[in-house]
Amino acid sequence: MIVDINELGPVDAQSADVCIVGSGAVGITMAREFVGTAHSIILLEGGGQAFESRSQEPYRSEIVGLHHDGVHNGRVRVVGGTTTLWAGQSLPLWDMDFQQRDWVPNSGWPVDKRTLRPFYRRAEEVLQIPHATYEAADLPDRGDSLPAYQGDAIVTYFSQFAAMPNFAQKYRANLKAAKNVMLLTHANAVAFDATPDATAIRELLVRSFQGKELRIRAKMFVICCGGIESARLLLASDSVEPHGIGNRHDMVGRFFQDHPGVAIPVRPLDHKRFSQWYGSFRKGDVRHCIKYAASETLQREKGILHVGGEVFYPISFAVTAAKLFAGAFSQMFRKKREATEAQDDPNAIQPVSQTRMFNALATVAQRLDQVGKTAFFRRYVLGKVVSMAALQPHVGFSVEQEPNPFSRVTLSRQTDSLGMRRTVLDWRLTKSEGRSIAVFAQALSDEWRKLGLAEFNPDDLEIGGREQGEHGGFIDASHHMGTTRMGADPTTSVVDPSCRVHGYANLYVGSSSVFPTSGFSNPTLTTLALCLRICDEIKTKLSNSIMAVA
Ligand SMILES: Cc1cc2nc3c(=O)[nH]c(=O)nc-3n(C[C@H](O)[C@H](O)[C@H](O)COP(=O)(O)OP(=O)(O)OC[C@H]3O[C@@H](n4cnc5c(N)ncnc54)[C@H](O)[C@@H]3O)c2cc1C
């Protein structure tokens, strides 16, 4: 069932077996795992069923490090969370991403790929994509060959896109019909209350924007608020532990990571082969994208981070941007009208719609020449069908970050409309990210030239002199990771290998915030695999406790 907290009536407490905080990809997936079981679930969502500027407001943050777009524009407070915005591209982490690497400080997961394999399979089912190895050999037949690189520096992978990426659309009916799951909207988790000995969560304080307060009591709590907000909620819960829950060793919020990216135009020498090899393609409902990445050999020999990427055609960005612009414009217009009707403040901050609209407009303007020259001119003046070969391809790179304890989320003195201290984001890179891209770009450029395929000049990439504190040409990818890192040692991590907060018997974190390192793969498939693993553990614990009582 789905209930708005403001319509609950005069109750001040609710109980359930499991309380899941946040209804993004992770929260919804976890709640669905319990549908039809004997366990009662409360799924809390701070936003409503549609985007609202008021619900988005608590995400407004202070940026003190590198410019970071995603902290404002890359996460959405609404049922479905950021899946209302994301692309659904799915790719697992690779074996070496989990390993401790001598040349990557603070690397190494306490679990390996083999342990996660069955959960990856289940995560694929959630995303409704076929099970795959994502290696070139497993690529669906598309009637042509793949790049036959001569050296062993580059490997080819592929990603799969969820056909229906919006989890609210995909699973709303499922949640509505579930008798044992209550999705409570406009229910903002404000702070956990721990037992005096700080070994368990007693209850969770929830607040609506209209000032209604509710205490949630549950046997198990799971924080699924995304890679930034999950840390914020722990830090804000300071009634028993003065620096926040799980933060005895000052680890919550540290090691914030994203996937810094950079791109430049590439000149195909063999247009046909190039677009055949690197163009995305569909098989059934599922779109596939070809990825190039640094091989384990190259990473090891050159001491670089995991770098990968894909060829893209910015015209598709322009088209997407134009669509976003139209959507954001109508959304803003609608919001103003609704606000006026509701005597609300029409000037209230609308970080997503307003900033996204202006960003989209800027993107369209920057690409107008391409849109005009290629699409319009070719289609309507020359009367030719626009083909990918006629457009300017770009070679894109995305790199894992070296885990850096000084790249972090902390709390501001400023508070949001719920009375919670705001996020301060200090995103920092080291020199390794730029160096890794430079090494890999050179290897890729050499290979492409040897194959007579395409050419680009790696020196044109804006990564020279990219010192800490400079932003250079990097952009973030709205992949927020690392702030509640997983580890066996409570002094250097926040959650244990099963994603349970060290020292707390009934508190888990289901988020990419637990990633100790992040590979170059999009994070959500791995996050879903981890959260399905949490579900199994919680189910076992709940069943054991029922049996113990019986
Ligand atoms: C444009 C874009 C494209 C992307 N493309 C990809 C991609 O192709 N592949 C990929 O893997 N990743 C992609 N990502 C990243 C991906 O969207 C996120 O990693 C993923 O959606 C995170 O899911 P989540 O459930 O952990 O967090 P979120 O989706 O952020 O959900 C968190 C939920 O918690 C709620 N919440 C937060 N705080 C509270 C609180 N205090 N109380 C109650 N509720 C709260 C929020 O309202 C939200 O619903 C993309 C992101 C963006 C912005």
The ligand as an SDF file (V2000), in Angstrom:
LIG
                    3D

 53 58  0  0  0  0  0  0  0  0999 V2000
   21.4780   11.4750  -15.3010 C   0  0  0  0  0  0  0  0  0  0  0  0
   21.9570   10.2480  -14.5610 C   0  0  0  0  0  0  0  0  0  0  0  0
   22.2470    9.1080  -15.2710 C   0  0  0  0  0  0  0  0  0  0  0  0
   22.6890    7.9700  -14.5940 C   0  0  0  0  0  0  0  0  0  0  0  0
   22.9240    6.8570  -15.3250 N   0  0  0  0  0  0  0  0  0  0  0  0
   23.2840    5.7340  -14.6890 C   0  0  0  0  0  0  0  0  0  0  0  0
   23.4360    4.5320  -15.4170 C   0  0  0  0  0  0  0  0  0  0  0  0
   23.2200    4.4940  -16.6230 O   0  0  0  0  0  0  0  0  0  0  0  0
   23.8060    3.4170  -14.7370 N   0  0  0  0  0  0  0  0  0  0  0  0
   24.0290    3.4300  -13.3870 C   0  0  0  0  0  0  0  0  0  0  0  0
   24.3890    2.3870  -12.8280 O   0  0  0  0  0  0  0  0  0  0  0  0
   23.8640    4.5580  -12.6740 N   0  0  0  0  0  0  0  0  0  0  0  0
   23.4800    5.6990  -13.2800 C   0  0  0  0  0  0  0  0  0  0  0  0
   23.2690    6.8230  -12.5560 N   0  0  0  0  0  0  0  0  0  0  0  0
   23.4060    6.7360  -11.0880 C   0  0  0  0  0  0  0  0  0  0  0  0
   22.1500    6.0560  -10.5340 C   0  0  0  0  0  0  0  0  0  0  0  0
   21.0350    6.8060  -10.8960 O   0  0  0  0  0  0  0  0  0  0  0  0
   22.2400    5.9240   -9.0200 C   0  0  0  0  0  0  0  0  0  0  0  0
   23.4390    5.2450   -8.7040 O   0  0  0  0  0  0  0  0  0  0  0  0
   21.0840    5.1100   -8.4690 C   0  0  0  0  0  0  0  0  0  0  0  0
   19.8550    5.5600   -8.9720 O   0  0  0  0  0  0  0  0  0  0  0  0
   21.1100    5.2250   -6.9470 C   0  0  0  0  0  0  0  0  0  0  0  0
   20.0080    4.5400   -6.4140 O   0  0  0  0  0  0  0  0  0  0  0  0
   19.7270    4.6040   -4.8550 P   0  0  0  0  0  0  0  0  0  0  0  0
   18.4640    3.9000   -4.6110 O   0  0  0  0  0  0  0  0  0  0  0  0
   20.9400    4.1400   -4.1370 O   0  0  0  0  0  0  0  0  0  0  0  0
   19.6380    6.1580   -4.4990 O   0  0  0  0  0  0  0  0  0  0  0  0
   18.5750    7.2600   -4.9700 P   0  0  0  0  0  0  0  0  0  0  0  0
   18.0360    6.9480   -6.2860 O   0  0  0  0  0  0  0  0  0  0  0  0
   19.2350    8.5730   -4.7620 O   0  0  0  0  0  0  0  0  0  0  0  0
   17.3860    7.0710   -3.9600 O   0  0  0  0  0  0  0  0  0  0  0  0
   17.4340    7.5220   -2.6500 C   0  0  0  0  0  0  0  0  0  0  0  0
   16.0040    7.7280   -2.1800 C   0  0  0  0  0  0  0  0  0  0  0  0
   16.0460    8.0640   -0.8030 O   0  0  0  0  0  0  0  0  0  0  0  0
   15.1660    9.1470   -0.5630 C   0  0  0  0  0  0  0  0  0  0  0  0
   15.6670    9.8560    0.6010 N   0  0  0  0  0  0  0  0  0  0  0  0
   16.8360   10.5300    0.7080 C   0  0  0  0  0  0  0  0  0  0  0  0
   16.9640   11.0080    1.9450 N   0  0  0  0  0  0  0  0  0  0  0  0
   15.8760   10.6200    2.6270 C   0  0  0  0  0  0  0  0  0  0  0  0
   15.4490   10.7930    3.9620 C   0  0  0  0  0  0  0  0  0  0  0  0
   16.1820   11.4830    4.8560 N   0  0  0  0  0  0  0  0  0  0  0  0
   14.2600   10.2610    4.3400 N   0  0  0  0  0  0  0  0  0  0  0  0
   13.5040    9.5520    3.4650 C   0  0  0  0  0  0  0  0  0  0  0  0
   13.8670    9.3630    2.1820 N   0  0  0  0  0  0  0  0  0  0  0  0
   15.0410    9.8870    1.7780 C   0  0  0  0  0  0  0  0  0  0  0  0
   15.2190    9.9470   -1.8360 C   0  0  0  0  0  0  0  0  0  0  0  0
   14.0740   10.7560   -1.9630 O   0  0  0  0  0  0  0  0  0  0  0  0
   15.3080    8.8710   -2.8960 C   0  0  0  0  0  0  0  0  0  0  0  0
   14.0510    8.4430   -3.3230 O   0  0  0  0  0  0  0  0  0  0  0  0
   22.8370    7.9850  -13.1860 C   0  0  0  0  0  0  0  0  0  0  0  0
   22.5390    9.1490  -12.4680 C   0  0  0  0  0  0  0  0  0  0  0  0
   22.0990   10.2650  -13.1450 C   0  0  0  0  0  0  0  0  0  0  0  0
   21.7560   11.4930  -12.3600 C   0  0  0  0  0  0  0  0  0  0  0  0
  1  2  1  0
  2  3  1  0
  2 52  2  0
  3  4  2  0
  4  5  1  0
  4 50  1  0
  5  6  2  0
  6  7  1  0
  6 13  1  0
  7  8  2  0
  7  9  1  0
  9 10  1  0
 10 11  2  0
 10 12  1  0
 12 13  2  0
 13 14  1  0
 14 15  1  0
 14 50  1  0
 15 16  1  0
 16 17  1  0
 16 18  1  0
 18 19  1  0
 18 20  1  0
 20 21  1  0
 20 22  1  0
 22 23  1  0
 23 24  1  0
 24 25  2  0
 24 26  1  0
 24 27  1  0
 27 28  1  0
 28 29  2  0
 28 30  1  0
 28 31  1  0
 31 32  1  0
 32 33  1  0
 33 34  1  0
 33 48  1  0
 34 35  1  0
 35 36  1  0
 35 46  1  0
 36 37  1  0
 36 45  1  0
 37 38  2  0
 38 39  1  0
 39 40  1  0
 39 45  2  0
 40 41  1  0
 40 42  2  0
 42 43  1  0
 43 44  2  0
 44 45  1  0
 46 47  1  0
 46 48  1  0
 48 49  1  0
 50 51  2  0
 51 52  1  0
 52 53  1  0
M  END
$$$$
